[in-house]
């Protein structure tokens, strides 16, 4: 793990901070002795929210190496009993959710993407099985995925980065950037030949009622959490209900570093791509209601500078 003191989108050092702590299940998978105190930061320049604690490559590998597998589920379920097997197995594989996401992606691209691109080659980067590529999009469909998931029907799986140089008319980057420790560096070093890029991130912006914190305690272990598991579960459930149902974090509710390290707004997603050298053609917010629990997304279409 490491900490940052500047915005990971625009590099501003003007940040507001709220005290936070890593999720116990993340700490356990990363093999930390206890959850760690950190801060949720908000950039005064671009509005981006992010945790100042970032995961290094080894920790990211532990968290996502067997993502949503049996070990992942058992660890998370122990700390989040409401995260059931049905929820775990349904995320990304529920037919209704797949149809919903394909639909709004297709509607957005039809509004903003030149028609000739629809008959070209499309790549879903980090796209699981490629199941979210709309059937109407791409005469050739590919997914780049490091897991061993078999691709969806009609989709070819790419596993080595050299194959990304073959060239694509459109690259889809959906629900990837919110997990990245270094999203700007990732985009700058994304070695994919593409004419256009479609990016999508969840819109997660609950109201924050906590007082400003100076971050002095960050890095200190929250050793009480493993010893007081019932108390933590109660606080976490209370926090989750208010955040999901009412869009706010109530008093005494813990701010928890979970899987998402970044919380984009429309402005901060646009800023990230512009700073990375892309020409942004469209950026919109949209409400959704799928099985994944995502209540909104930010969608962006940009032209590559390459």
Residue, then its C-alpha position, 0 to 999 in steps of 0.5 A: x500500500x501507499x498514500x497520495x497527497x495529490x489528486x490522481x486525476x488532475x494532480x491538484x494538491x488542494x484536497x478536502x479529507x474525511x476519515x476512513x478505514x479499509x474494508x476488513x475483507x480487503x485487508x484480509x485478502x491483501x494479507x494486512x494484519x488489520x484494516x488500515x486508517x486512511x482518508x476519503x479525499x475530494x479535489x477542489x479543482x476537478x471534484x474527483x473523490x478518491x481514497x488516499x490509500x492506494x493498492x500496489x501491484x501485488x495487492x491488486x493481484x491478490x484482490x483481482x487474481x481470483x475475483x468473485x471466486x470461492x475464496x473471494x466470496x467466503x472472505x467477503x461474505x464473512x465480513x458482509x453477510x448481506x453479500x450472498x452467493x446469489x449476489x456474487x454469482x449474479x453480478x455481470x451475468x444476470x440476463x436482465x442486467x446484461x440487456x440493460x447495459x447493452x441497451x444504454x451503451x448502444x443508445x449512447x454510441x448511436x447518438x455520438x459515434x460515426x456510423x461506419x465505426x459500427x461495422x469495424x472491430x471492437x475490443x472490450x478491455x477488461x470485459x470479463x467474457x465480452x458479454x456487454x458488447x451490444x450485438x449490433x456493435x462491431x463486425x469483429x468482437x474481442x475481449x482482453x481479459x487476464x482471467x480464464x473465463x471463456x468468452x461469450x458467443x461471437x467474441x474472441x478472447x485476447x490474453x497478451x498485450x501484443x495482440x492489442x496492437x492489431x488495431x481496433x475501431x472502438x475500445x470499451x473500457x467499462x467499470x475499470x477505472x474506478x478500481x485503478x490506483x493510478x488511472x492517469x498513468x493507466x490511460x497514458x500507458x494503455x498500449x492499444x491501437x484504437x480510433x475511439x474509446x468508450x469509457x463508463x464508470x459508476x456514479x457514486x457520490x453520496x452526501x458526506x456529513x462528516x467533519x474535515x480531517x487532517x489525515x494524521x492517523x492514516x496508515x495506523x491499524x484499526x485493530x479493534x475491528x477484528x476484535x469487535x466484529x459484531x459492532x463493525x457489522x452493525x455500523x457497516x450495515x447501517x452505513x450501507x443502507x443509508x448510502x444505497x437507499x438515501x444517497x448519504x453517509x449518516x453520522x457515525x457511519x464509517x467511510x469504507x475503502x472497498x473495491x472502488x478507489x475512485x469516485x468520478x463525476x462527469x467533470x473529473x472523468x472528462x478531465x482525466x481523459x483530456x489530461x491523458x491526451x484524448x479528445x472528448x466528444x461526449x460525456x453524460x450522466x445517466x440513471x440505471x437500475x440493474x441487478x448490480x445495484x448501480x444507480x447511475x453511470x457516467x459515459x464518455x466517448x473520446x477519440x484517441x490521440x494516437 
